[in-house]
């Protein structure tokens, strides 16, 4: 993925990772696309739960691995894709992918790197890595931007990062 690196945010535990997601949900705008990449168990669904909470979604958010898409309603809708089990990247088109991207809600895509050729021209991507040397819950979250859109979200993430400990630029 050839995206512009913005910064790295370090979280020490699941609560901090969830808080980052919640903050992203609070600053999210209709039409935003958030892409999540990382290994199994890296924290993609934790970030997703946080985004949902920030948007005002009160129901439990789970990974839609077997359904590929879950739709949740808060003050704006959240379209939660998990493309891990797609047989082929182009199969994302079969679920009406572009009907939800850049629309009236936030599109959140887990395993976005698997459908790289189908991603929109503008998004924020969080690449989440576990650091086992410093603890099972420790995460290094690299933030990237594609396109010039979502400037408000990028600026807000910069502010959030500057206001919290455990940050490396």
N, C-alpha and C positions, 0 to 999 in steps of 0.2 A: 504494500500500500504506500503510495507516494503522497502522504499528507504532511502538512506543516506542523512541526513540533512546537508546542506552546510551553509546557512545563511538566514537571513531575510532582505529584502529591503523594506523600507517604502517610499511610494510616497504620496505626498500631494494633487495632482490634476491629471486630465486626461492627461495634457501635460507631466508630469513626468512619468506617466505610459506608455504613448506612446513612450517617449524617451528611456525607458528601452527596450521596444520591438524593437525599431529602432536599438539600439546598438546590441541586440541579432542577428538581421538580418545581420548586418555588419560583425559579427564574425562567422556567420553560415557557415558550410561546407556541401558539398553534402553528403548525408547519415545521417545527423543529424536528430534526432527526438525530438521535443519539445512538452511536454504534459502540458496541462492547465487544472486545476481543480478549482472549486469555485462555489458559488451559482449563480443563475440568476442575471445578472446585476453587477457581481463582477469586470468585466474588461477583461474578456478573449478575447473578440473581439477587444478591444483597444490594447492589447498586440499583437494580430495577425496583426492588421493594421500596427503597428510599425515594426514588423518583416518584413512584406511585403515591407514597405518603405526602410528598411535597405538593403534588397535584390535588390532593384531597381525596384520594381513593382509600376507602376504609375497608374494603374487602381484602381477604388474603390473596397475595400475588404469588403465583407459583410459576415455575418454568413450563412453558407450553410445548415441551419437547415432542409430545406425541400428536399435538394438534397444530403445531407450527405458529398459530396466532391466537392470542387472547386479547379481547377488547375490554377495557375497564373505563368506568366513567367517574370523573371527578369534576373540578371546575372546567376542565377540558378533557377530551378523551385521551387515553393512552393505548396505542396499538403496539402490543408486545409480541415481537417475532422471536422465535428461537429456531434458527435454520440448521441446527446441528444434524438433524436426521434427514435433510433433503437428499434424495438420491442423486440429484444433479443440480447445479446452481440455477439453471434456467427454469427449474420447477417452481422457483419462487414466483414466477409469473402466473402459475396455475392458481395461486391463492389470492390473486388480485393485489399483489404487492404495491403497485403504483397507485392504486385507489386510496391507499392510506398514507402515502409519502407526500409531505408538503401540503397536507390537507388541514382539517379543522382541529387536529390534535397533535400529540407528540408521538412520533414513531420511535420505538426503542428496539434495536436489533441486536440480539445476542448471537455470537459467532459470525459477526458481520464480515470477517475476512473470507468466509466460505462463499460469499456472494459478491465479492469485490466488484466484478464487472457490472453488477446490477444496482449498485448503490447510487443514490442521487448525487448531484453535482455539489451539494453543500451539506455538511454534517459536522458534528463534533464526535471524535472517537476517543474512547478510554481503553487503553491497553493495560490490563491488570495482570500483575505478576506477584506471585507469592514468594516471600523471602524466608525460606526454611531456616536459614542460619540465625535469624533474629526472632523467630517464633512463628508458630503455625498461623496466627491471625494477622501477621504483618503483611502489608501490601504496598507495592510501588505501583502507582497509577500514572502512566504517561498519557498526557492529553495532547491530542492532535486536532487540527482543523483542516477541512477540505472546503475550498471555495471561500468567498468573502462574507457569506451570510452568517447568521447566528452570532454576530458581534456582541450583542448584549449578553449572551450566555458565556462567551469566551471572557469578556470583561469581568463578569460576575465570578467566574472560576478563578481568575487572577486575584480578585479581591479576597475570595474565600481562602485561597492558598496563602496569601500574604498575612491573613489574620490568624492562621492556625500554626501550631507547632508542627514539627516533623516534615518540613517542606524543604525540598531541594529544587532549585530552578534549572 
